[in-house]
Amino acid sequence: MTTAIKRTTRVPVLDSVRKERGELAEGLGKAKSSRESRDILTRISVLDNLLLPGHDAIFVPGLDLSVAGLRVRKNSSRTRMSVSGLIRNTGGRRIKQLFRVVIGVSYAPPSGQPVSREVIVTVPASTTIERGETYETEPFPNIELFYKPNGVSIRYTLELLVDLNNLIHEIREGQDNYLSLPYVTSIAR
């Protein structure tokens, strides 16, 4: 015969830990900077270690940004292009804090001298990226498109790096924050 043990007494220390953790979790949404968010998450993690399984620990979903792709737009004469980054919020809650994205372009024009350019795009704290939403960055504009004679294409390498300065404390740091894609100019203009 198995008897279930019912816990009828409360442990005051655990109650105060639960209360403090709840207050921190509420304050997390009101954090004014990434540093403040990181400090709160660190404190919550310490408190979580005090709460044993089965003691009603509250789960605070983590943040996570990932690269969803790159969007290329050519001008009407097909002599220039712009590239913007597509960033997806794959975390458990919305993101509303400043972070930076790098968009890079490398190619070798007909002159043969390799060219690498990059732009840092700042996503302001006033931007909210909801859970599961994809956000398009400001474009890296005015990238010259080259075409070689005799129908030979030129290969471009497009790159995107999300959260350049690691301002967002993510649950999967750096695993899905970088993308490099080849882009080849079409033969016919």
N, C-alpha and C positions, 0 to 999 in steps of 0.2 A: 504494500500500500504506500502510495506516494502522497506526501502532504505538502501543499504549497505554503510557503512561508509568506505571510503578508506583512509588509513593513508598515507599521503604524506610527512610528516615531519619526520626527523630522530632525535632521542634523543641522543645528543653527549655522555652522561654518559653511556647509554646502548651500544653504539658503542665501547667505550673503554673497557667495561666489556667483550663484545663479542671478541674483539681483544686479551685481556689478556687471556681469557679462551682458545681461539684457540692456542695461543703460549704455554700455559701450556699443552694442549692436545698433541701437537707435541713433547714437551719435555718429556712427559710420556714414550714414546717408547725409549727414549735415557737415561732414568734414570739408574744410575750405581748401585743403592742399593735398597733394599726393603724399607728402611727408606725414601729415596728420593722419591720413588714412592708413599708411603703413604702420605708424605707431599704435593706432587703435587695433589693427589686425594682429600685431605682435602681442599686445596685451590680451586680446581675446584668445589667441593660441595658448598663452601661458595658463589662462583660466580653464580652457578646455582640457588641459592636462590634469587639472585638479578634479574635474568632473569625470567620474568613472562611468562606463557604459551602463545604461539603465537609470541614470540619475537625471533624466530630462534635459540633457545638453541641447542647446539651440544651435541649429546649423545655419551658418552665414555663408551663402553661396559666394564663390570667388569670382574674380574678374579675369577675363581672358580675351585678348584680341588676336585675330589671325588674318593672314593675307587671303583675300578672296579672289584676287586677280588684278589685272591691269586693263585699263580702257584706253584704246588708241583712237584718236580722231584725226582725220586728214582734212586739210583745207580744200576748198573747191578746185583749186588748180593742182592739187596733189603734190605740192612742192614743200609743204611743211606739215608737221604733225604735233599734236599735244598728247601727253600721257598723264593719266590720273590713276591713283591707287584706289583699289576697292578693299575695304577693311571690314571684317565681320566680327561682331561681338558674339563670341562663342561661350562666354562666361555665364554665370548664374544670375547676374543682375545688370542693370543699366550702367553705362560708363558716362560720367559727366566730369571730366577733368582734362586739363591740358596734357597733350603729348605731341611728339614730333614724328614725322614720317620722312624717309629719304626716298626720292625717286631718282634713279640713275639711268643714263643712256650712254652706251659705248658703240662706236662704229668706226670704219675706215672709209673715208670719202675717196673719190677717184684720185685725188692727189696722193693717196697712200699713207698720209700721216694719221695715225690713230687718234681718235677724239673720245674723251670721256668727260661727261658733264653730269652734275647732280644738283638737285635742289632739295632744300629742307623745307617741308611744309609743316606749319604748326596748326594743329587742330585745337582750337581754343576751348577753354573750360565751359564756355557758354553752349557748346555743342553737346547734345545728348545722343548717345548711341544705345538704343534699347536692346534688350536681350534678343538675339537672333537676327538683328537688323544689320544690313550692309550699308556702309557709309562710303561715299565717293569723295576723295580729297580734291582740293583745288588742283588744276592741271599744271604740269610742267609744260609751258607753252613754247612755241616757236622753234621746234627742232627741225632742222633742215633735212629733207628727204633727197637722197641722191640716187641716180640711176646711171649705170654704166652703159656705154655704147654696146651695140650688138646684143642687146637683150640680157646682159649679165646683171643679176641682182646684187644688191649690197645687203649684207647681214648686220643687223643691229642687235644689241643685247640690252634688254630692258630689265631693270631691277627695282625691287620695292623692299624696304626695310621698315617695319612698323615699330613704334615706340623706341626710337633711337637712343634715348637717354635712360631707358628703363624707369620711367616715371610711374608706370602703373604696375603695382605689385600683382603679378599674374599667378594663376595656379599652375600653368605650364609655361614657365619662362623660356622664351627663345625657340621652342620646338616648331612653331608654325608662323614665325614672324618675318620670314624672308622668302622672296621669290625671285627667280631669274628666268627670263624667257627669251628665246630667240625671236626676232621679228625680221622678215625679209621683205624688201621692197618688191612690189610686183613688177614684172617685166614691162607690161604695157602701162603707160601713164593714163 
